[in-house]
Amino acid sequence: MAESKCGVIAVVGRPNVGKSTLMNGMIGEHLSITSSKPQTTRHRVLGVMTETVKDVPTQFIFVDTPGFQTKHSNALNKTMNRAVLTALADVNVIVWVIEQGKLTPADLKVLELCPKGVPLVAVVNKVDLLEKKNEVLPFLQKVSGQRNFDAIVPLSAQANKNLESLKEAVSALLPEQPFFYDEDTLTDRPEKFLAAERIREKLFRLVGDELPYTCTVVIDKFEIEEGRRVIFASILVDRSSHKAMIIGKGGEKLKRIGSEARQDMERLFGGSVHLETWVKVRSGWADNATLLQSLGYE
Protein backbone atom coordinates (compact mmCIF):
# COMPACT_ATOMS: atom_id res chain seq x y z
CA MET A 1 0.00 0.00 0.00
CA ALA A 2 1.21 3.52 -0.82
CA GLU A 3 2.65 5.56 2.05
CA SER A 4 1.07 8.72 0.63
CA LYS A 5 -0.28 10.26 -2.55
CA CYS A 6 -0.03 13.86 -3.69
CA GLY A 7 -0.67 15.78 -6.88
CA VAL A 8 -1.83 18.92 -8.62
CA ILE A 9 -5.32 18.89 -10.15
CA ALA A 10 -6.34 21.59 -12.64
CA VAL A 11 -10.07 22.40 -12.62
CA VAL A 12 -10.97 23.79 -16.06
CA GLY A 13 -14.06 24.65 -18.08
CA ARG A 14 -15.89 27.42 -19.85
CA PRO A 15 -17.20 30.35 -17.78
CA ASN A 16 -19.94 29.75 -15.22
CA VAL A 17 -20.06 25.95 -15.12
CA GLY A 18 -19.37 25.82 -11.37
CA LYS A 19 -15.60 25.29 -11.17
CA SER A 20 -15.07 27.47 -8.10
CA THR A 21 -18.08 25.98 -6.29
CA LEU A 22 -16.69 22.54 -7.06
CA MET A 23 -13.24 23.31 -5.66
CA ASN A 24 -14.76 24.89 -2.55
CA GLY A 25 -16.88 21.81 -2.03
CA MET A 26 -13.91 19.50 -2.41
CA ILE A 27 -11.71 21.33 0.10
CA GLY A 28 -14.60 22.11 2.46
CA GLU A 29 -13.93 25.85 2.58
CA HIS A 30 -15.28 28.93 0.76
CA LEU A 31 -11.88 29.81 -0.67
CA SER A 32 -12.53 30.64 -4.32
CA ILE A 33 -15.15 33.37 -4.74
CA THR A 34 -18.40 32.50 -6.52
CA SER A 35 -21.39 34.18 -8.13
CA SER A 36 -23.91 33.42 -10.85
CA LYS A 37 -22.03 35.66 -13.28
CA PRO A 38 -19.24 34.69 -15.67
CA GLN A 39 -15.73 36.08 -15.07
CA THR A 40 -16.05 35.83 -11.30
CA THR A 41 -12.75 33.92 -11.17
CA ARG A 42 -9.93 35.97 -12.71
CA HIS A 43 -6.87 34.33 -11.15
CA ARG A 44 -5.57 30.84 -10.62
CA VAL A 45 -6.50 29.94 -7.05
CA LEU A 46 -4.84 27.00 -5.34
CA GLY A 47 -6.75 25.04 -2.72
CA VAL A 48 -5.20 22.23 -0.69
CA MET A 49 -7.06 19.35 0.94
CA THR A 50 -5.28 16.63 2.91
CA GLU A 51 -7.15 13.56 4.09
CA THR A 52 -7.10 9.79 4.02
CA VAL A 53 -8.82 8.15 1.04
CA LYS A 54 -9.23 4.37 1.14
CA ASP A 55 -6.61 4.11 3.91
CA VAL A 56 -4.04 6.17 1.98
CA PRO A 57 -3.02 9.65 3.22
CA THR A 58 -3.67 11.87 0.21
CA GLN A 59 -3.02 15.52 -0.55
CA PHE A 60 -5.14 17.08 -3.29
CA ILE A 61 -3.79 20.37 -4.67
CA PHE A 62 -6.63 21.86 -6.68
CA VAL A 63 -6.02 24.75 -9.07
CA ASP A 64 -9.22 26.68 -9.79
CA THR A 65 -8.91 28.54 -13.10
CA PRO A 66 -10.83 31.34 -14.84
CA GLY A 67 -13.38 30.28 -17.42
CA PHE A 68 -11.66 30.12 -20.81
CA GLN A 69 -12.73 33.13 -22.89
CA THR A 70 -13.55 32.64 -26.56
CA LYS A 71 -15.60 35.77 -27.31
CA HIS A 72 -13.60 38.75 -26.02
CA SER A 73 -9.98 39.69 -26.58
CA ASN A 74 -9.17 42.57 -24.24
CA ALA A 75 -6.04 42.40 -22.11
CA LEU A 76 -7.90 41.09 -19.06
CA ASN A 77 -9.43 38.16 -20.95
CA LYS A 78 -6.08 37.34 -22.57
CA THR A 79 -4.53 37.33 -19.11
CA MET A 80 -7.23 34.98 -17.79
CA ASN A 81 -6.73 32.62 -20.74
CA ARG A 82 -2.99 32.53 -20.04
CA ALA A 83 -3.82 31.54 -16.46
CA VAL A 84 -5.76 28.54 -17.80
CA LEU A 85 -2.95 27.46 -20.14
CA THR A 86 -0.36 27.85 -17.38
CA ALA A 87 -2.44 25.70 -15.04
CA LEU A 88 -2.60 22.94 -17.65
CA ALA A 89 1.14 22.95 -18.31
CA ASP A 90 2.32 20.94 -15.30
CA VAL A 91 -0.40 18.99 -13.51
CA ASN A 92 -1.03 15.40 -12.51
CA VAL A 93 -4.77 15.31 -13.22
CA ILE A 94 -7.20 17.52 -15.16
CA VAL A 95 -10.84 17.89 -14.12
CA TRP A 96 -12.91 19.21 -17.04
CA VAL A 97 -16.22 20.64 -15.81
CA ILE A 98 -19.37 20.95 -17.93
CA GLU A 99 -23.08 21.38 -17.21
CA GLN A 100 -25.57 18.54 -17.41
CA GLY A 101 -27.38 18.62 -20.76
CA LYS A 102 -25.06 21.23 -22.28
CA LEU A 103 -22.08 20.43 -24.48
CA THR A 104 -21.20 23.68 -26.21
CA PRO A 105 -18.44 24.68 -28.67
CA ALA A 106 -16.83 26.56 -25.77
CA ASP A 107 -16.78 23.33 -23.71
CA LEU A 108 -15.12 21.46 -26.55
CA LYS A 109 -12.58 24.25 -27.04
CA VAL A 110 -11.46 23.83 -23.43
CA LEU A 111 -11.31 20.06 -23.92
CA GLU A 112 -9.02 20.58 -26.92
CA LEU A 113 -6.63 22.51 -24.69
CA CYS A 114 -6.26 19.58 -22.29
CA PRO A 115 -2.97 17.86 -23.17
CA LYS A 116 -3.01 14.20 -24.15
CA GLY A 117 -1.23 11.90 -21.75
CA VAL A 118 -2.46 13.64 -18.59
CA PRO A 119 -5.18 11.77 -16.66
CA LEU A 120 -8.50 13.40 -17.44
CA VAL A 121 -11.75 13.32 -15.48
CA ALA A 122 -15.01 14.74 -16.86
CA VAL A 123 -17.32 16.26 -14.27
CA VAL A 124 -20.94 16.71 -15.31
CA ASN A 125 -22.16 19.36 -12.88
CA LYS A 126 -25.61 20.59 -11.86
CA VAL A 127 -27.35 17.24 -12.29
CA ASP A 128 -29.70 18.24 -9.47
CA LEU A 129 -31.27 20.84 -11.78
CA LEU A 130 -32.33 18.25 -14.33
CA GLU A 131 -36.09 17.66 -14.27
CA LYS A 132 -35.99 14.36 -16.19
CA LYS A 133 -33.52 12.03 -14.49
CA ASN A 134 -33.66 9.57 -17.39
CA GLU A 135 -31.76 12.13 -19.48
CA VAL A 136 -28.59 11.78 -17.41
CA LEU A 137 -27.32 8.51 -18.90
CA PRO A 138 -27.73 9.50 -22.59
CA PHE A 139 -25.83 12.71 -21.90
CA LEU A 140 -23.03 10.84 -20.11
CA GLN A 141 -22.77 8.56 -23.14
CA LYS A 142 -22.50 11.61 -25.39
CA VAL A 143 -19.74 13.02 -23.21
CA SER A 144 -17.83 9.72 -23.19
CA GLY A 145 -17.60 9.89 -26.98
CA GLN A 146 -15.63 13.13 -26.90
CA ARG A 147 -12.41 11.75 -25.39
CA ASN A 148 -10.94 8.72 -23.64
CA PHE A 149 -11.69 9.88 -20.09
CA ASP A 150 -10.26 8.13 -17.06
CA ALA A 151 -13.56 8.76 -15.27
CA ILE A 152 -16.86 10.58 -15.80
CA VAL A 153 -18.53 11.80 -12.62
CA PRO A 154 -22.05 13.32 -12.51
CA LEU A 155 -22.54 15.52 -9.45
CA SER A 156 -23.91 18.71 -7.98
CA ALA A 157 -21.21 20.97 -6.56
CA GLN A 158 -23.79 23.40 -5.18
CA ALA A 159 -25.68 20.67 -3.32
CA ASN A 160 -22.53 18.73 -2.33
CA LYS A 161 -23.87 15.62 -4.06
CA ASN A 162 -21.50 12.86 -5.20
CA LEU A 163 -18.32 14.81 -4.39
CA GLU A 164 -16.99 11.71 -2.66
CA SER A 165 -17.06 9.84 -5.98
CA LEU A 166 -14.97 12.57 -7.59
CA LYS A 167 -12.53 12.48 -4.68
CA GLU A 168 -12.04 8.74 -5.10
CA ALA A 169 -11.71 9.00 -8.89
CA VAL A 170 -9.05 11.70 -8.65
CA SER A 171 -7.21 9.99 -5.79
CA ALA A 172 -6.83 6.85 -7.88
CA LEU A 173 -4.98 8.90 -10.52
CA LEU A 174 -2.58 10.76 -8.23
CA PRO A 175 1.06 9.64 -8.00
CA GLU A 176 2.58 8.07 -4.91
CA GLN A 177 4.83 10.74 -3.42
CA PRO A 178 5.27 12.85 -0.26
CA PHE A 179 3.01 15.82 0.45
CA PHE A 180 4.01 19.18 -1.06
CA TYR A 181 2.40 21.23 1.74
CA ASP A 182 1.87 20.96 5.47
CA GLU A 183 -1.31 19.08 6.29
CA ASP A 184 -3.05 22.20 7.66
CA THR A 185 -2.30 24.35 4.57
CA LEU A 186 -5.40 25.65 2.77
CA THR A 187 -3.88 27.79 -0.01
CA ASP A 188 -0.64 29.39 -1.16
CA ARG A 189 -2.39 32.73 -1.65
CA PRO A 190 -1.66 35.45 0.94
CA GLU A 191 -4.41 36.94 3.08
CA LYS A 192 -4.06 40.22 1.17
CA PHE A 193 -5.17 38.47 -2.03
CA LEU A 194 -8.03 36.69 -0.26
CA ALA A 195 -9.24 40.01 1.18
CA ALA A 196 -9.40 41.61 -2.26
CA GLU A 197 -11.30 38.62 -3.61
CA ARG A 198 -13.91 38.83 -0.84
CA ILE A 199 -14.65 42.45 -1.78
CA ARG A 200 -14.83 41.57 -5.47
CA GLU A 201 -17.27 38.75 -4.71
CA LYS A 202 -19.62 41.23 -3.03
CA LEU A 203 -19.40 43.52 -6.06
CA PHE A 204 -20.51 40.64 -8.28
CA ARG A 205 -23.35 39.71 -5.98
CA LEU A 206 -24.66 43.11 -4.90
CA VAL A 207 -24.23 45.39 -7.91
CA GLY A 208 -25.93 45.37 -11.34
CA ASP A 209 -25.24 42.84 -14.08
CA GLU A 210 -22.94 44.97 -16.22
CA LEU A 211 -20.86 46.69 -13.58
CA PRO A 212 -18.64 44.01 -11.98
CA TYR A 213 -16.80 43.28 -15.25
CA THR A 214 -15.42 46.82 -15.16
CA CYS A 215 -14.26 46.57 -11.54
CA THR A 216 -11.21 45.32 -9.74
CA VAL A 217 -9.98 45.65 -6.17
CA VAL A 218 -6.59 46.81 -4.90
CA ILE A 219 -5.49 46.44 -1.28
CA ASP A 220 -3.69 49.66 -0.32
CA LYS A 221 -2.95 48.63 3.27
CA PHE A 222 -2.96 45.29 5.07
CA GLU A 223 -1.52 45.33 8.56
CA ILE A 224 -2.13 43.60 11.86
CA GLU A 225 -2.53 46.13 14.66
CA GLU A 226 -3.15 44.93 18.22
CA GLY A 227 -4.34 41.55 16.97
CA ARG A 228 -6.78 43.00 14.43
CA ARG A 229 -6.34 43.07 10.66
CA VAL A 230 -6.58 46.63 9.32
CA ILE A 231 -7.38 46.70 5.60
CA PHE A 232 -7.74 49.68 3.26
CA ALA A 233 -9.07 48.78 -0.19
CA SER A 234 -9.70 50.68 -3.43
CA ILE A 235 -12.37 49.55 -5.88
CA LEU A 236 -11.26 50.59 -9.38
CA VAL A 237 -13.94 51.28 -12.00
CA ASP A 238 -13.87 52.33 -15.63
CA ARG A 239 -16.32 55.27 -15.50
CA SER A 240 -17.62 57.91 -13.11
CA SER A 241 -21.17 56.59 -13.58
CA HIS A 242 -19.99 53.20 -12.29
CA LYS A 243 -18.52 54.85 -9.22
CA ALA A 244 -21.92 56.30 -8.38
CA MET A 245 -23.58 52.89 -8.81
CA ILE A 246 -21.21 51.25 -6.34
CA ILE A 247 -21.47 53.99 -3.73
CA GLY A 248 -25.28 54.04 -3.95
CA LYS A 249 -27.71 56.48 -2.42
CA GLY A 250 -26.19 57.98 0.70
CA GLY A 251 -23.29 55.53 0.45
CA GLU A 252 -25.55 52.61 1.42
CA LYS A 253 -24.44 50.23 -1.35
CA LEU A 254 -20.73 50.66 -0.60
CA LYS A 255 -21.43 50.31 3.10
CA ARG A 256 -23.18 46.97 2.52
CA ILE A 257 -20.41 45.71 0.23
CA GLY A 258 -17.84 46.54 2.90
CA SER A 259 -19.86 45.09 5.76
CA GLU A 260 -20.52 41.74 4.08
CA ALA A 261 -16.94 41.46 2.82
CA ARG A 262 -15.60 42.17 6.31
CA GLN A 263 -17.80 39.48 7.85
CA ASP A 264 -16.55 36.94 5.30
CA MET A 265 -12.94 37.93 6.00
CA GLU A 266 -13.43 37.49 9.74
CA ARG A 267 -14.80 33.98 9.18
CA LEU A 268 -11.95 33.08 6.81
CA PHE A 269 -9.12 34.62 8.85
CA GLY A 270 -10.54 33.68 12.24
CA GLY A 271 -10.15 37.14 13.75
CA SER A 272 -11.34 40.74 13.87
CA VAL A 273 -11.08 42.90 10.72
CA HIS A 274 -11.28 46.67 10.28
CA LEU A 275 -12.08 47.39 6.61
CA GLU A 276 -12.27 50.72 4.82
CA THR A 277 -13.14 50.98 1.12
CA TRP A 278 -12.93 53.70 -1.51
CA VAL A 279 -14.09 53.80 -5.13
CA LYS A 280 -11.75 55.28 -7.74
CA VAL A 281 -12.05 55.81 -11.50
CA ARG A 282 -9.25 54.35 -13.62
CA SER A 283 -10.40 54.30 -17.24
CA GLY A 284 -9.30 51.46 -19.49
CA TRP A 285 -7.72 49.37 -16.74
CA ALA A 286 -9.02 46.07 -18.19
CA ASP A 287 -7.24 46.64 -21.52
CA ASN A 288 -3.92 47.91 -20.15
CA ALA A 289 -1.50 44.97 -19.91
CA THR A 290 1.08 46.91 -17.88
CA LEU A 291 -1.53 48.09 -15.39
CA LEU A 292 -2.98 44.59 -15.11
CA GLN A 293 0.44 43.26 -14.18
CA SER A 294 0.84 45.95 -11.52
CA LEU A 295 -2.58 44.97 -10.14
CA GLY A 296 -1.45 41.38 -9.65
CA TYR A 297 -2.87 39.74 -12.78
CA GLU A 298 -0.43 37.10 -13.98
DRENLUM-37522 format. One line per field, with one value per residue (C-alpha): residue number from 1; chain; x, y, z. Coordinates in nm, 2 decimals. Each point is the difference from the previous one (the first is absolute). Last residue first. Layout:
REM residues N
i = [NUM	...]
ch = [A	...]
east = [X	...]
north = [Y	...]
up = [Z	...]
//
This chain:
REM residues 298
i = [298	297	296	295	294	293	292	291	290	289	288	287	286	285	284	283	282	281	280	279	278	277	276	275	274	273	272	271	270	269	268	267	266	265	264	263	262	261	260	259	258	257	256	255	254	253	252	251	250	249	248	247	246	245	244	243	242	241	240	239	238	237	236	235	234	233	232	231	230	229	228	227	226	225	224	223	222	221	220	219	218	217	216	215	214	213	212	211	210	209	208	207	206	205	204	203	202	201	200	199	198	197	196	195	194	193	192	191	190	189	188	187	186	185	184	183	182	181	180	179	178	177	176	175	174	173	172	171	170	169	168	167	166	165	164	163	162	161	160	159	158	157	156	155	154	153	152	151	150	149	148	147	146	145	144	143	142	141	140	139	138	137	136	135	134	133	132	131	130	129	128	127	126	125	124	123	122	121	120	119	118	117	116	115	114	113	112	111	110	109	108	107	106	105	104	103	102	101	100	99	98	97	96	95	94	93	92	91	90	89	88	87	86	85	84	83	82	81	80	79	78	77	76	75	74	73	72	71	70	69	68	67	66	65	64	63	62	61	60	59	58	57	56	55	54	53	52	51	50	49	48	47	46	45	44	43	42	41	40	39	38	37	36	35	34	33	32	31	30	29	28	27	26	25	24	23	22	21	20	19	18	17	16	15	14	13	12	11	10	9	8	7	6	5	4	3	2	1]
ch = [A	A	A	A	A	A	A	A	A	A	A	A	A	A	A	A	A	A	A	A	A	A	A	A	A	A	A	A	A	A	A	A	A	A	A	A	A	A	A	A	A	A	A	A	A	A	A	A	A	A	A	A	A	A	A	A	A	A	A	A	A	A	A	A	A	A	A	A	A	A	A	A	A	A	A	A	A	A	A	A	A	A	A	A	A	A	A	A	A	A	A	A	A	A	A	A	A	A	A	A	A	A	A	A	A	A	A	A	A	A	A	A	A	A	A	A	A	A	A	A	A	A	A	A	A	A	A	A	A	A	A	A	A	A	A	A	A	A	A	A	A	A	A	A	A	A	A	A	A	A	A	A	A	A	A	A	A	A	A	A	A	A	A	A	A	A	A	A	A	A	A	A	A	A	A	A	A	A	A	A	A	A	A	A	A	A	A	A	A	A	A	A	A	A	A	A	A	A	A	A	A	A	A	A	A	A	A	A	A	A	A	A	A	A	A	A	A	A	A	A	A	A	A	A	A	A	A	A	A	A	A	A	A	A	A	A	A	A	A	A	A	A	A	A	A	A	A	A	A	A	A	A	A	A	A	A	A	A	A	A	A	A	A	A	A	A	A	A	A	A	A	A	A	A	A	A	A	A	A	A	A	A	A	A	A	A	A	A	A	A	A	A	A	A	A	A	A	A]
east = [-0.04	-0.25	0.15	-0.12	0.34	-0.04	-0.34	0.15	0.26	-0.26	-0.24	-0.33	-0.18	0.13	-0.16	-0.11	0.12	-0.28	0.03	-0.24	0.12	-0.02	0.08	0.02	0.08	0.02	-0.02	0.11	-0.03	0.14	-0.29	-0.28	0.14	0.05	-0.36	-0.13	0.22	-0.13	-0.36	0.06	0.21	-0.26	-0.28	0.18	0.07	-0.37	-0.12	0.23	-0.29	-0.15	0.24	0.38	0.03	-0.24	0.17	0.34	-0.15	-0.12	0.36	0.13	0.24	0.00	0.26	-0.11	0.27	0.06	0.14	0.03	0.08	0.03	-0.05	0.25	0.12	0.06	0.04	0.06	-0.15	0.01	-0.08	-0.18	-0.11	-0.34	-0.12	-0.31	-0.11	-0.14	-0.18	-0.23	-0.20	-0.23	-0.07	0.17	-0.05	0.13	0.29	0.11	-0.02	0.23	0.25	0.02	0.07	0.26	0.19	0.02	0.12	0.28	0.11	-0.03	0.27	-0.07	0.18	-0.33	-0.15	0.31	-0.07	0.17	0.32	0.05	0.16	-0.10	0.23	-0.05	-0.22	-0.15	-0.37	-0.24	-0.18	-0.04	-0.18	-0.27	-0.03	-0.05	-0.25	-0.21	0.01	-0.13	-0.32	-0.24	0.14	-0.32	0.19	0.26	-0.27	0.14	0.05	0.35	0.16	0.33	0.33	-0.14	0.08	-0.15	-0.32	-0.20	-0.02	-0.19	-0.28	-0.03	-0.02	-0.28	-0.19	0.04	-0.13	-0.32	-0.19	0.02	-0.25	-0.01	0.38	0.10	0.16	0.24	0.17	0.34	0.13	0.36	0.23	0.32	0.33	0.33	0.27	0.13	-0.18	0.00	-0.33	-0.03	-0.24	-0.23	-0.02	-0.11	-0.25	-0.17	0.00	-0.16	-0.28	-0.09	-0.30	-0.23	0.18	0.25	0.37	0.32	0.33	0.21	0.36	0.24	0.38	0.06	0.27	-0.12	-0.37	0.02	0.20	-0.26	-0.28	0.20	0.08	-0.37	-0.05	0.27	-0.16	-0.33	0.15	0.19	-0.32	-0.08	-0.36	-0.20	0.20	0.09	0.10	-0.17	0.26	0.19	-0.03	0.32	-0.06	0.28	-0.13	0.21	-0.07	0.07	-0.10	-0.26	-0.26	0.04	0.17	0.00	0.18	-0.18	0.19	-0.16	0.20	-0.17	0.09	-0.13	-0.30	-0.29	-0.33	0.04	-0.35	-0.28	-0.19	0.25	0.30	0.33	0.26	0.06	-0.34	0.14	-0.07	0.29	-0.22	-0.30	0.21	0.16	-0.35	-0.14	0.30	-0.05	-0.38	-0.07	0.02	0.27	0.13	0.18	0.31	0.09	0.38	0.10	0.35	0.11	0.07	-0.03	0.14	0.15	-0.14	-0.12]
north = [3.71	0.26	0.17	0.36	0.09	-0.26	0.13	0.35	-0.12	-0.19	0.29	-0.13	-0.05	0.33	0.21	0.28	0.01	0.14	-0.05	-0.15	-0.01	-0.27	-0.03	-0.33	-0.07	-0.38	-0.22	-0.36	-0.34	0.09	-0.15	0.09	0.35	0.04	-0.10	0.26	0.27	-0.07	0.02	0.34	0.14	-0.08	0.13	0.33	0.04	-0.05	0.24	0.29	0.25	-0.15	-0.25	0.00	-0.27	0.16	0.34	-0.15	-0.16	0.34	0.13	-0.26	-0.30	-0.10	-0.07	-0.10	0.11	-0.19	0.09	-0.30	-0.01	-0.35	-0.01	-0.15	0.34	0.12	-0.25	0.17	0.00	0.33	0.11	-0.33	0.04	-0.11	-0.04	0.13	0.02	-0.35	0.07	0.27	-0.17	-0.22	0.26	0.00	-0.23	-0.34	0.09	0.29	-0.23	-0.24	0.28	0.08	-0.36	-0.02	0.30	-0.16	-0.33	0.18	0.17	-0.33	-0.15	-0.27	-0.33	-0.16	-0.21	-0.14	-0.21	-0.31	0.19	0.02	-0.20	-0.34	-0.30	-0.21	-0.26	0.15	0.12	-0.19	-0.21	0.32	0.17	-0.27	-0.03	0.38	0.01	-0.28	0.19	0.31	-0.19	0.27	0.31	0.20	0.27	-0.24	-0.23	-0.32	-0.22	-0.15	-0.12	-0.18	-0.07	0.18	-0.12	0.30	0.14	-0.32	-0.02	0.33	-0.14	-0.30	0.22	0.19	-0.32	-0.10	0.33	0.03	-0.25	0.24	0.24	0.33	0.05	0.26	-0.26	-0.10	0.34	-0.12	-0.27	-0.04	-0.16	-0.14	0.01	-0.16	0.18	-0.17	0.23	0.37	0.17	0.29	-0.19	-0.05	0.37	0.04	-0.27	0.18	0.33	-0.19	-0.10	-0.33	0.08	-0.26	-0.01	0.29	-0.05	-0.03	-0.14	-0.13	-0.04	-0.22	0.01	0.36	0.19	0.21	-0.01	0.28	0.22	-0.04	0.10	0.30	0.10	0.01	0.24	0.23	0.00	0.09	0.29	0.13	0.02	-0.29	-0.09	-0.30	-0.32	0.05	-0.30	0.02	0.10	-0.28	-0.18	-0.19	-0.29	-0.15	-0.33	-0.16	-0.36	-0.22	-0.35	-0.21	0.03	0.38	0.16	0.38	0.30	0.27	0.29	0.28	0.20	0.29	0.09	0.35	0.17	-0.21	0.19	0.03	-0.14	0.10	-0.23	0.08	-0.17	0.09	-0.28	-0.08	-0.09	-0.30	-0.38	-0.08	-0.18	0.23	0.31	-0.16	-0.08	0.35	0.15	-0.22	0.05	0.01	0.38	0.06	-0.29	-0.28	-0.08	-0.14	-0.08	-0.27	0.00	-0.31	-0.19	-0.36	-0.16	-0.31	-0.21	-0.35]
up = [-1.40	0.12	0.31	-0.04	-0.14	-0.27	-0.09	-0.03	-0.25	-0.20	-0.03	-0.13	0.33	0.15	-0.28	0.23	0.36	0.21	0.38	0.26	0.36	0.26	0.37	0.18	0.37	0.04	0.32	-0.01	-0.16	-0.33	-0.21	0.24	0.05	-0.37	-0.07	0.26	-0.16	-0.35	0.13	0.17	-0.29	-0.27	0.23	0.06	-0.37	-0.08	0.28	-0.09	0.02	-0.31	-0.16	0.03	-0.26	-0.25	0.04	-0.08	-0.31	-0.13	0.05	-0.24	-0.01	0.36	0.26	0.35	0.25	0.32	0.35	0.23	0.37	0.14	0.37	0.26	0.12	-0.35	-0.28	-0.33	-0.35	-0.18	-0.36	-0.10	-0.36	-0.13	-0.35	-0.18	-0.37	0.00	0.32	-0.16	-0.26	0.21	0.28	0.34	0.30	-0.11	-0.23	0.22	0.31	-0.17	-0.08	0.37	0.10	-0.28	0.13	0.35	-0.15	-0.17	0.32	0.19	-0.22	-0.26	0.05	0.12	0.28	0.18	0.31	-0.14	-0.08	-0.38	-0.28	0.15	-0.07	-0.31	-0.15	-0.31	-0.02	-0.23	0.26	0.21	-0.29	-0.02	0.38	0.04	-0.29	0.16	0.33	-0.17	-0.08	0.11	0.18	-0.10	-0.19	-0.14	-0.14	-0.14	-0.31	-0.01	-0.32	0.05	-0.18	-0.30	-0.35	-0.18	-0.15	-0.01	0.38	0.00	-0.22	0.23	0.30	-0.18	-0.07	0.37	0.15	-0.21	0.21	0.29	-0.17	0.19	0.00	0.25	0.23	-0.28	0.04	-0.10	-0.24	0.10	-0.26	0.14	-0.19	0.07	-0.19	-0.31	-0.24	0.09	0.09	-0.24	-0.22	0.30	0.05	-0.36	0.05	0.28	-0.21	-0.29	0.25	0.17	0.22	0.15	0.34	0.02	-0.07	0.21	-0.12	0.29	-0.11	0.20	0.07	-0.10	-0.18	-0.30	0.06	0.27	-0.24	-0.27	0.23	0.13	-0.35	-0.07	0.29	-0.13	-0.35	0.17	0.18	-0.30	-0.21	-0.24	0.06	-0.13	0.07	0.37	0.21	0.34	0.26	0.17	0.33	0.07	0.24	0.20	0.14	0.27	0.08	0.30	-0.12	0.19	-0.28	-0.01	0.30	0.01	-0.12	-0.20	-0.16	-0.20	-0.26	-0.18	-0.35	-0.06	-0.15	0.15	-0.01	-0.38	-0.06	0.24	0.25	0.27	0.16	0.18	0.04	0.36	0.15	0.18	-0.01	-0.24	-0.25	0.04	-0.06	-0.31	-0.14	0.08	-0.18	-0.31	-0.02	-0.37	-0.01	-0.26	-0.20	0.17	0.20	0.35	0.00	0.24	0.16	0.17	0.32	0.12	0.31	0.14	-0.28	0.08]
//
